[in-house]
Amino acid sequence: MMQEPWVSAVVTVSVPANDMASIAPVKAHFTMAGFEVHAPLGSSFGIAGPKSLFESTFDRVLLVNDTDLITSVTTDAGDVDLPLDSLPEDLRQVTASVRFIEPPPLPFGLS
């Protein structure tokens, strides 16, 4: 049996990095949803989890390309940004984006 891909994204908040009163509820939301949540770095923090958790949380089908040297993740529409519709209104107000990290370009035209 093949193991489900584990993916990660960066959550960026639209409040100052020292506004922990606004950031903490966003982190708690993702923790309670089952994501692995990482410590903030400036105005962002990472979340990680199985592909199916992202799909059920954000109501999007994900495409994981792991055939190249660097794995990339997008929605089935090719987007790296996930919709924020599923977040509660108070969290949408302080969340700027939830985005998959785009792989850096490889030198010498490798892919």
C-alpha positions as CSV (number, residue, x, y, z in Angstrom):
1,M,0.0,0.0,0.0
2,M,1.3,3.4,-1.0
3,Q,1.6,6.0,1.7
4,E,-0.4,9.2,1.2
5,P,1.8,12.2,0.4
6,W,2.5,14.6,3.2
7,V,2.5,18.2,2.1
8,S,3.1,21.6,3.7
9,A,2.1,25.2,3.2
10,V,2.9,28.6,4.6
11,V,0.2,30.6,6.4
12,T,0.8,34.3,6.3
13,V,-1.1,36.6,8.6
14,S,-1.9,40.2,7.9
15,V,-1.1,41.5,11.4
16,P,2.3,42.5,12.9
17,A,4.5,39.5,13.8
18,N,4.3,40.5,17.5
19,D,0.5,40.4,17.6
20,M,0.3,36.9,19.2
21,A,-3.3,37.6,20.3
22,S,-4.3,37.5,16.7
23,I,-1.9,34.9,15.5
24,A,-2.6,32.3,18.3
25,P,-6.2,31.6,17.3
26,V,-5.2,31.0,13.6
27,K,-2.5,28.5,14.8
28,A,-5.0,26.9,17.2
29,H,-7.5,26.5,14.3
30,F,-5.0,24.5,12.2
31,T,-3.8,22.5,15.2
32,M,-7.4,21.5,16.1
33,A,-8.0,20.6,12.4
34,G,-5.2,18.0,12.7
35,F,-2.3,19.9,11.0
36,E,1.3,19.9,12.3
37,V,1.8,23.6,13.1
38,H,5.2,25.2,13.3
39,A,6.4,28.1,15.3
40,P,5.9,31.5,13.7
41,L,8.7,33.1,11.7
42,G,7.8,36.8,11.3
43,S,4.3,37.1,10.1
44,S,4.0,33.5,8.9
45,F,4.1,29.9,10.1
46,G,4.1,26.5,8.4
47,I,1.4,23.8,8.5
48,A,1.9,20.2,7.3
49,G,-0.3,17.2,7.0
50,P,-1.6,14.5,4.7
51,K,-2.8,15.5,1.3
52,S,-6.3,14.4,2.2
53,L,-6.4,16.7,5.3
54,F,-5.6,19.7,3.1
55,E,-8.2,18.6,0.6
56,S,-10.9,18.2,3.2
57,T,-10.0,21.4,5.0
58,F,-9.8,23.7,2.0
59,D,-12.3,21.8,-0.3
60,R,-9.8,21.6,-3.2
61,V,-8.2,18.6,-5.0
62,L,-4.4,18.8,-4.8
63,L,-1.9,17.7,-7.3
64,V,1.4,16.5,-5.9
65,N,4.2,16.3,-8.5
66,D,6.9,14.2,-7.0
67,T,8.4,12.9,-10.3
68,D,10.9,15.8,-10.6
69,L,13.9,16.5,-8.3
70,I,11.8,18.8,-6.2
71,T,8.2,18.0,-5.2
72,S,5.6,20.6,-6.0
73,V,2.0,20.9,-4.8
74,T,-0.8,22.9,-6.5
75,T,-4.6,22.7,-6.6
76,D,-6.2,20.9,-9.5
77,A,-6.6,24.4,-11.1
78,G,-2.9,25.0,-10.9
79,D,-3.0,27.5,-8.0
80,V,-0.4,27.6,-5.2
81,D,-2.8,29.7,-3.0
82,L,-5.5,27.9,-1.1
83,P,-8.9,29.5,-0.7
84,L,-9.6,31.0,2.7
85,D,-13.4,30.4,2.5
86,S,-13.3,27.5,5.0
87,L,-11.7,29.6,7.7
88,P,-14.0,31.2,10.3
89,E,-14.7,34.9,9.5
90,D,-12.6,36.2,12.4
91,L,-9.6,34.2,11.2
92,R,-10.1,35.2,7.6
93,Q,-9.7,38.8,8.7
94,V,-6.2,38.2,9.9
95,T,-5.1,35.6,7.4
96,A,-3.5,37.0,4.3
97,S,-2.8,33.6,2.5
98,V,-2.2,29.9,2.8
99,R,0.2,29.0,0.1
100,F,2.2,26.1,-1.1
101,I,5.9,27.0,-1.6
102,E,6.9,27.0,-5.2
103,P,10.1,25.1,-5.9
104,P,13.1,27.3,-6.8
105,P,14.2,27.1,-10.5
106,L,16.8,24.5,-11.0
107,P,20.1,25.7,-12.6
108,F,21.1,24.6,-16.1
109,G,17.5,23.9,-17.2
110,L,17.1,20.8,-15.1
111,S,13.6,19.8,-14.0
